[in-house]
């Protein structure tokens, strides 16, 4: 069909009936760009066309008229639509797909030149993709829903390309961290929620009704109660309801395959706030790419499902020691046996992505090749299960994982009999059902084949009888089978009584038909059409069988991914000489020979060694103050220990000679910051906000790394803030903490804070040049080497010389005045100061507590107000 469809719609973009149809569909599109199918193109009109043309860098044209004005339009070919869709979605757009739901012939049967019916069959959004071409095979694609209910924030998230479905409830203060952990491609929330994240798509409040959601979930999973899936609160259910309602809306009434919801308890995973995730570059580097991140550094998985599961594990390190130990046992089992590991990884490498193939079939967007991938994947899974069950001394997590493998023998046998070895991607043209599966289909194919051979014989006979050796029998979708000869030979076939009927004259060729060709062509066409219809019916039946076993297939796919992750972590450990961490419930962090995995890998590529360092945080020295020059390795040391904690609790080996790690409930990092212009925050403001969050949320089981707190303001203000923060971490949070600073005055606190331990990164000047040793040593640094670093950075010699002269003057003045921290020795301890302030407020608190509101007369209430004001004024004077 030509792009402008003159035969179908009677006119192009300006046709009134067509434009009325388009505008009606646009009103149903819920604010999406509308892809309006016209023959072999998807057309966009009006503002949609302007947006798409700019985003896709395609021509914007104008045709016809609407309300007296030219209609802007642009279009993309149907066969290349996925590539254009990907660009539109990445740019933040949502796209509604309006397809032709009847053929032009069916439309004509309704009378005259009736417009072909169209309907929106799907809405494409960032969180609802299933196509291979639109997804990253190694990353999950989460759609999330969030809403407040019952004093909590409910969260539900699902990857419809795999069917995974999770829910949780968190306090409002923890919402941002939880969303950062999930990393959803798209988020929806109630339209009346003032506290909704700014990037959330707003939906009707009715979609988030918990009672309605509970009924929906029971119906969706065919159960009378949800208790078998976990204990769900009202917030959990409300969020799940919003998610399902959104999926139903974008799917135009159909809901994709979802596994039963898994309840995630927030206390079961390490809490990591967004700033910490960004600064530690866990899943993405500072540039926003996967390369250069911790995930990229450790990923040795060989399947898409394994890569996605590893990303999930790393984003949510565990806090239950028993579960961590199970994962570590599994990794250790593979690490001890290189030959077994290699054999398992080779088997996994040959398997297709079962999860994603199942997702496409369940969503109605699959093809014969997806069925073949399921066949191969499930057969490979059965083979792998048999192999691993024969092994001795299996870890408990492996036994549990093997128990999740479904028995898919009947399904794989069916798919093996039904499908050819290499089916096509698309089912429309047929050719994917194997010979011998359906005798009637084989007969239709035989008839079509005989007809084609008869047509080939006709071609030979026509050449002989006409003497035209250039005569050919061709086929196209408009004329069907027809005879084609060069124009110079056409006259002979035009003669009356030749047996040929003229059909079409083109430049250089003339086309004809003949009665016997028409008869054979009809036989071939009818047999072919019936064969394609039969194959389509078989395809629907096979997809139906897959959907019946969807839950079991999903379990098998998850089990394959877990095996891949364990083998991959073992491979990474063997490759890097990493060690198994010993997990403990004590507040301990004892790492010997620790290394930064990403930096070490980068140095290894350059054939440079990484200098390993120890770190021992325990009750008597849980707070390390680390000094030393810039570029000396302080930040690397801080980060590497935080990453070691993440790796250990995710269930992996760590880059160290040995490690004993007490479970970390929350991880905080304040290492580097930048302006947040969108929120009107300077670098210093960002730093203070992040530091405030740490002081408010850190517990004795937390791990905190702080780098250069207070550097964004004046020297005195910065020192004062750093001093107070250090005391607060020591006395109030009592967390394990690494605190790097250039304020050497802070080392005085070692005399007053029992758990503070002083350390520095070593550097030496050699013949006027600064040499970084990257070694951590006990005690404070003897100097900052700032001028040496400036020289190393290329500051002009005259500037360095001038700075050295100014420094001498400043140091002389500091010695004369007692130094920058003069007078701080007499400052009371942080805890004592807090206690005094608390005591000052006791009188007011006690008086308020003593009031009996129900027994107070109006006159007494007025007297009480004056009394409380006096107590408050006394408190302010203190």
N, C-alpha and C positions, 0 to 999 in steps of 0.2 A: 504494500500500500504506500503510495506517495505521501510525503510529509503533510501536504495540504488537504488530503482526503476529499477531492472534489466529488468523487463517486459516492462517498459515504455521507458527507454532511451537507452537500449541496453548495457550500461556500467555505471560505477560509475564516480567519479569526474574527472578521467583522459580522459573521452571520448571526442574526438575532437569536434563533433557537439555540445555537451552540453556545453563545455567550450567556444566555439565560441558564443553560445547564451548568456551565462553568461557574457562574456566580453562586448558584445553589450549592454546588460542591464546595466552593470556597468558604461559604458560611458554615459548613460542617467540619471544616479543616482545623478548627480550634487554634487559630493563629499560626498554623504551619504554612510553609511554602507549599504550593500545590503543584505536583507533577501530573499534568493532564494528558492522558494518552491519546495521541492522534497518529494512528498507523504505526510507523516505525520510530516515532519520536515522542518524548515527553515534552510538552510545551508549558511555558510559564507566561503569565500575563500581568499587566499593571505593575504594582510595586514589587510583586514576587519576581518579575522579570528583571527589574532594575537591580534588586539585591543579588539575584543569582548571576546576572551578567558581570557584575563587579567582582563577585567572589570567585567565579569560575574563569574570568577573563575570556568571555565569549561575546559574540556580537549581539548587541541589543537592536532590534528592528522594531518597526511599527507597521501594522496592517489593519485594514478595515476601520470601522468607526464604532464607538460606543458613546452615547450621549453627546454626539457631535464632535468627538475628539478621536485622534488616532490612538490605537491600542498598543502600548509597548509590549513586546514579546521577545522571548528567546527560547531555545529548545536544545535538548541533548538527545543523542541517539539511544534507543532502548538497549541495544547490545552493549553500550559502554556506560550505562547508567550508574553502575556500582562505583566507578572511579569518581564520577561527579558527585554522587551522594556522599562519598567519603569526605570530599573537600568541603561540602556544605555542612556536614555534621561537625567536622573539626572546627569550623568557623562559628559554631554555636547555634546553628539553625536546626529546626525540626521540619521534616518533610512528609506531607501526606501524598500517598500514591493513589491516583484515580485511574483505574483500568477500564478498558472496554469489557463489559460483561455479556456481550452478545456480538455475533458477527454481523457484517453489513447485510448478508443474505437474510438473517433472522429479522433484522430491522425492517427490510423491505417487505417481508411477509406481513408486518403490522400495517402496511399501507403506505403507498406513495414513497416519498423520499424521507421517511422517518429517521430521526436522529438516533445513532447507535447509543444504547444505554451505557452509562458509565457509573461507577460507584467507587468510593474510597475503600480500598481493600486492606490498607495498612498505613500506619503512621510510623515513620522511621525516626528514632531519636538516639542520642548518644548511648543511653543505657539499655536499649532494646535491640541491639544488633545481633544477628546470628550468622551473617554471610562471612565466609572465610576471607574474602577480599577486603572486608571492612574491619576486621579484627586482628589484633596482635595475638598470634598463637601462643605466646609465652606469658601473656598477662591476662588476668581475669578482667571482666567488664561488668562492673557492679552498677545496678540501679538501686538507689536507696530511698526510703521514705522515713521522715522524722515528724513527730508530733508530740505535744505535751498532753499528759493525761494522768490524773491521780497524783499530782505532785512530782511526777518524773517525766523524762523525755523518752518516748519509745522510739526505737530504731529498728527498721527491717531492711534487709538488703538481699538482692538475688542477682545471680548471673544467669540470664535466661538462655545463654548459649550452652550452658552445662547443666542447668537445673538446680544449682546450689541455692539454698534459701536459709537465711539466719535472722534471728531477732535478739534484741537485748533492750534493757532499760538502764538509763544512767541519770545522774543528777544533772541539772542544767549546766553547772560549772564544768562538767566532764564532756559535754556534747562536742565541743570543738576537737578535743583529742580523739574521741571515738570516730568522728567523721574523717579525721586525718588518717587513722589506722585503716579504715575501710577503703578510702581512696576512690569513692564512687565517681563514675563518669557522668551521672545525672542524679539529682536529688529532687524529691517532691515533698511538699508540706502543706498544711491547711492554709487557706487564703486569709484567715482571720488571726493568724498567730504572729504577734508583733515581734517575737524573739526568733523568728525563722532565719536561718542563714541567708545571706543576701543573694546567693546564686541559686536558691531553691525555686523550682517551678511551683506556682500556687495552684492548688486544687480545692474543690468544694469541701467544706468541713464535713458534710455528710459522708464523704468517702472514708473518713477516719473514725467511724463509729465502731466501738469495740464490740458491742453486742452483735451488730450485723456482721462484723469481721469474723467472730467466732463461728457463726452459722456458715459463712462462706468457706472457712477453712475445713470445717467438718464435711461439708458437701464436696469440696475439692478433693479431699483425700479419702472420702468414703468411710468415715469413722463416726461413731456416736459420741466420742469424747476425745479431747486433745491430750489427755493425761499421758498417753503412751509416748508422746513426743517431748514432754517436759511440762514444767509448771509455768504458765504464761499469765502475767499480770495484765491489767487493763491497758497500760501503756504499750506493752508488747503487741497485744491484739489490735489496738488502734492503728499502730504503724503498719502492721501486716495487712490490715484492711485497706489502708491507703495505697500500699504497694500493689495489691491485687486489683484494686479498682483502676489504677493507672494502666496496668498491663492489659486489662480488659478494654479500656478505652482506646489504647494505641493499637490493639489487636483487633479492633472492630468487633468486639463481642467474644472473641476466643482468647483463652489463657494458655500460654505455653506450658510445657512440662516443667513442673517444679518438684523437687524432692520435699519430703515433709520438713517443716521448719525445725531448725536446730537452735535451741536456746543457748546463748553465750552469756555466761556470768562474768561481769566486769572484773570481779576479784580473781578470776582464773587466768587473766592475762596481764602482763606488765603494762602499766599505764605510761604512755609516751606522748607528750604534747606535740603539737604541730611544729613549734620552733625547734624542739629537740630533733624531731625526724628530719627537718630540713638541714640543721647544722651537722648532723651525723651522716647525712647522705645515705640513708638506709636503702631505699628503693630507687631513688633518683639522685643524681648529682646536683650540685648547685646550679648547673646549666639547665636542669630539667630533663636530662637524658638518662637512660638506663646505664649507659656506659660511664664508668668511674664511680658507680655506687657500690655499696657492700653487696647487694644482691647480685650484681653483675660479676663481682669478684669471686663469689663462692659458687655460682650456678654452674654445675656440671651435669645437670639433668639432660636426658636424651629424649624426653617426650614433652609435648605441650602441656599435658595435664600435670606432669611432675614439676615443670617450671612454674605453673600457676600456683600449685600447692606450696612450693618453696617460698614464693613471694608472700603467700598468706601466713605461713609459719613465721617468717622473718618479721612481718609487720605486727605480729601478736605473740611475742615470747610468753611462755607459760610461767605460772607462779606455783603450781603444784609439783613438789619435788618428785613424787611417784611417777607422774606422767612424763616429766623431763627424763627421768632415769630410764623409762621404757623406750623412749626415742633414742637415747644414747646407747642402750644395749643393742638396739637394732643396727645403728651405725657401726658400733664396735664389731658386731658379727660380720658385717661385710668388710670392714677395714682389716680384719685378721686374715681374710681369705681372698687374695687378689684374683685367683683363677675363677672362683665362684662369682666374684663381683664383675669380672669382665664378661663372663658367660651370661649373667643376668642382664647386664647393660646392653649386650649385643642383641639379646632377645627383645628387650624393650624398644631398642632403636628401630626395629623393623615394624613395630606396631603403629597403626594410624591413630589419630586423635579420636578415641571412642566417645568421649564426653561431647565434643563439639558436633560430631556426626549425629549423635542422638538428639542433640538440641535442635539441629536443622530439621530432622525428620519429624520430631514432635511438634515443631512450630509450623509444619506444613510447607517448609521451604527447602526440603531435602530433595535429592535426586537419586538415581540408581547407583551412582558412585558412592553416596553416603551409605547405602545399604551394603555395598561391597566392603566399605571400610569397617562397618560394624561386624560383618562376617569375619574379616581378617583379624580384627582386634579381639573378638571374643574367642576365636580359635587359638590365637596366640596366648591369651590369658589362661585358657585351660591348660595349654602346654606348660606355661610357666608355673602354674599352680602344682601340677604333677611333679615337676622338677624340684620345686622347693619343699614340697611335702616329703620328699625322699631324703632330705638333709637331716642330719642329727643335730642336737643341741640348739634347736631353734629358739630365738628370743620370743618372749610372750607377745610382743607387739606384732611380730610376723605371724604367729599363730592366729591372733585376732584378725589380722589383715587377710590371711588366707580364708578365714571363715566368712569374709564378706564377698568372696567370689561367688557369683551365681552359677547355677547349672544351666548353661545355655545350649546344651547339645541339640535339642529339638529345633531351636531357632536357627542355629548355624547350619544344621543339616538342610533345613528348608531353604535358606538363602543360597547354600551351595548348589542345590538342585535347580533353583529357580533362576539364578543369575549367571550370565556369561562371566568369563574370567576377568575381563576388563570392561565394565559397563561404561557408557557415556555419562557425562555430567547431567545432561538434560534428558528428561523422559519423553519429551514431545515427539521426537523423531522415531522412537521405538528402537528395537535392535538390542535390548538388554536382557530379555528373557531367554534362557538357554533352550537349545534344541532338545526336545524330548520331555520338557516339563508339561506342555499342554498340547495334546495331539491335534485339537481343533486349530490352535494357533499355527502349528507346523503345517497343516493342510492349507491354511490361508497363505502362508509364506511360499509354499510350493506352487500354489496357483499364481501368485504374483510373480514368482521366478519363471514359471513356464510362460506367462504372458510377456515378460521382458525378453525371453529367448525368442518368442514368436515375433516380437517387434523387431529384434535384431535381424531375424530372417526376412521380415518385410522390407527392411532397409536394403538388404542385399538384392532382393527381387526388384525393388523400385529402381535401383541403379542399373540393373540389367535391362529392364524393359524400357527405360527412358534413355539409356546411354549416358546419363549424367553421373560421372564418378564422384563429383563433389556433393551429391545429394546426401543429406543427413537427417536422421530423425532425432529431434531434440525435445526437451521438456522444460516448461517454466510454470510458475504458479497461476499465470493469467490464461494462457492458451492450453495448458496441459501438454500432451504429446502432440507434436506437429512435424511437418516435413519442411525442411529449409534448403533452398538452392540459391546459388549466386544469381544476381539479377539478370545476367546475360543469358541464363538458361531458362528464365521464367516463362517466356512466350510459349514454349512447347507444352508446359503444364497448364497454361491458361486456355488452351484450345478446348472447344466443346467436345465432350466425349472422351477427354483424357482420363477421366476418373478422379481427378483432383479438384478440390474446392479452394479458391483463394481465401486466405484469412487475413494477411497483413503484409504490407510493403514497407520495408525499412531501407535505409541507405546501404546499398550493396547487396542486400539479400531480400528474398520474397518467401513468405511462409504459406503453406498449404495444408489441407487436411484430406483424408481419404476414408471411405466407408469402412474398409477392412481394418485400417489403423484405429479408427474410432472404436470399433468393436473390441479390439485387443486392449486398447487403452482403458476402456471402461472396465474390462475384466481386471486389469492390473490395479487400477485406481480403487475399485471397490474392495478387492482383496487386501490392498495395502491399508485402506482406511479401517477395515474391520480388524486387521492385525494390530494396528496402532491402538484401536479402542480396546482390544483384548489385553494388550500389554499394559495399558493404563489401568485397567481393572485389576490386573495382577499386582501392579505397583501399589495401588491403594490397599489391597489385601496384605501385602508384605509389610507396608508401613503400619497397618493396624496391628499386626503381630508384634512388631517392634515396640509399639506404644504400650501394648499389654505388658511387656516385660521391661518397660522403661525404668521402673524403680530398681529392679535387680541389675540392669545394665549400668545404671548410675553408680550403684554400690561397687560393681566390678571395676569401673573406671577409676573411682576414688582409691580402691585398693591398689591398682596398678600405679597410680600417682604416688602413693605412700611408699611403695617399694622403690620407685625411681628416686624419690627424695633421699631415702636412707642410703641407697647405693651411691648417689651423687655426692652426698656429704662425706661418705667414706672415701670416695675417689679424691675429693678436695683435700681431705685430711692426709691421705697418703702422699699426694702430690706436694703438699707444703710442709710435711713433717709436723702436723698439728697434733695436739694431745687431747685426750678425753678429760673434761673438767670433772672435778669431784664436787657434787652439790651438797650443801648443808643448810640447815635452818638457822645456823648461828649468823649474827651480823658480821660476817667476815668477807674479805676480798683479798685473797693471797695468790698473786700471779708471779711466777718466776719466768724470766726470759720472754716477757710479753712483746708482741709485735703488732703493728697496724697492718691488717691484711691488704688493704687497698694500696697503701704507700709501699709496702714490701713488694707487692706484685709489680708496681710501676718501676721500682728500683731494679728489680730482677731483670726486667726487659732491657735496662740500660747496663746490666752486668755490675751493679753496685750493691754492696751489702746493706742490710738494715740493722741498725744497732738496737738490740733488744734491751729491755729494762724491766726491773722488778717493781712490784707494787704490793705492799702489804698494809691493808686497812683492817684494824681490829679495834676492840673497845678502847685500848690504851692509846691508840694512834689512828683514830678513825677520820681525822681531818688533816690532810697534807697541804702545807703551804709551799708552792713550788715557785722559785724565782729563777732568773737567768735571762740572757739576752734574747731579743727578737731573733727568729729564725733558728733558735737553738734547739727547738723540738718540744717546747712545752705543750703547745696545742695538740701536736701529734700524740704525745704521751697521754694527755687527757682523753682524747677521742678513742685511742686504741683500747683503753680499759673499758670505756662505755660499750664499744663494739664487742669486746670479749664477753661482757655480761649478756648482751643481746644474743650472740651466737650460742652461748651455753644454754640459755633458757629457751631458745628455739629448738634445742635438741641436737646441736652440732658440736663437733670438736672445735678447739680454739687455737689460734696461733700463739703458742707459748710452750715453754719446756714443761711446766706443770701449772695447775690452777685449782684452787679451792675457793668456791664461790658460794656465799650465802644468798639465798633467794632475794632478788630485788623486786619490790612491789611497784615502785615508780622510778623512772629514769628521767633525770633532768639535765639539760645541757644549755649553758649560756656561753656559747663560744662564737664570737663574731655576730655582728648585726648590721643591718642597713636601714636607711630611711624607709618609712612606710608613708609615702606621700599621699596615698589614697585615703588614709585615715588621719593625715595631718600630723604624723609622728616623726620626730627626729630620731637619729640613731640612738642618742642617749635615752630618749623617751622609750623607745622599743626595748632597750636594755633594762630599764627600770621596771617596765611592765612584766617582762619575762622573769626578772629577779623576784619581783613581788609574788608572782605565781608560785615560784619555787618555795619561798618562805612560808606561803600559806598552805601548801599541799604536801611538802616533803615530810616523811615519817622516818623513824629510826631504821626502817627496813629499806629506805630509798637509797639511790646512788646518785650523787650530784657532781657535775663538773662545771666549774665556773672559771672563766678566763678573762682577766683584766676588768673586773667589775669596777665601775667608777671612772674609767678612762675618758669618757665622753664629756666631762665637764672640767671645771677648774681644779688645779692640783689639790687645794685644801678640801673642796667639796668632795672630790673623788676619793681622797684618802679617808675622809670621815665616813663616807658611805661604805667603802670597802671594809673599814674597821668594824662598823656596826653589823654588816652582813656576815662577816666572819664570826663574830661573837654569837649572832643569832643562830647560825648553822650549828655552832658548837653547843650552845646552851639550850636552844629551843627545839630545833628539828632533830638534832643528834643523829644526822644521817652520815653515811660514809661519803666523804667529799674530797675531791681534788680541786684546789683553789690556786690558780696561777696568777701571779701579779708582778708588776714592776715597782710597787710601793714597798721598798725595803723596810720602811718603818713598821710594817705589819709584823715583821719577825719578832718585835718586842712582845707580841701577844703569846709567844711560846712560853714565857715565864709565868703567865697567868692562866692559860687555858690548858688543862691537864691532857686533853686528847689531841692537841695540836702538835704536829711533827713537821720540822723544817727540812726542805730538800731543794736542790737546784740542778739545773742542766749545765753541764761543764762546757767551758770554752776557753781557749788560750790564744794569746797574741804571739805570733811568731814572725820576727823580722818585719814588724809593722803591719802584718796581715792578721786578720781574725780567723781562727780555725774552730769550727763547731765540732764538738766531739759527740754530741747527741746522747751523752751518758748522763744518767741521773745519779747524783751523789747526795749524801746526807749533809745537813746544815744549809745555811743561807748562802746565796751568791755573794762573792766579795765585791762585785761591781756589776754594772748593767751593760757595759760595752756598747752603749748607744752610739758614741762617735765612731767606733770601729765599724759598726753596722752601716752607718751613714756613708762612711768611706767606701765600704764594700758595695753599696748601692750605686756608687758613681757620683756622689755629691762633689762639686768642684773643690779642689784642694784648698783654695783660699777661704771657702765657706767652712770647711772642716776645721781649718786653723783658727778662724774667728770663733767658732763654736767652742773650741778647746779653751780659748782665752776666757770666754764668758763663763764656762763651766768652772774654771779655777776660782773666779770671783764669787760665784754662787756658793761653791763648797766652802770657801773661807768664811762667807757670811753665815752659812749654816752652822759651822763649828762655833762661831762666836755666839750665836743665839741659842745654841742647844739643839739645833736641827729642826726639820719640818714638824716632827712629832713632839716637840718640847711641851711639857705639861701633861702629856697623856698618861704618864706613869701614875699620876694622882687620880685619874679618872676612875670612878667606881665601876665594878664589873657590870656587864649588861644585865645579868640576872638580878643583881641587887637593885639596879635602877628601875627595872620593871616592877619589882616588889614594892618599892616606895610609891610608885604611881598607883599601884593597885590599892595600897593602904589608904592613899588620899581619897579614893572613891568609896571606901567602905562605909563611911557615915551616911552618905546619900543612899547607897544600896540598902543598908540596914533599915533606914527610915521608910523607904518605899516598900520593902518586904513586910514591914510591920503594919502597914495600912490594911484595914478591913473595909473594902469599898461599900459592901452592903450595909455596914453599920454607921456610915458617915452621913451626917446631916449636911444640908447645903451650906450652912454657916461654917461648919467644921471643914468642909471641902475647900472653902475659900481660904481659911487660915492655913490649911495644909499647903496650898499653892505657894503662899508667901514663905512658909517655912522651907519648902523644897528649893525655892529660888535662892534663899540665903545659903543653904548648904551647897548649891551648885556654884554660887559666887565664890564661896570659900575654896571650893575645889579648883576653880579657875585660877585663883591667886597662888595656889600651890603649884 
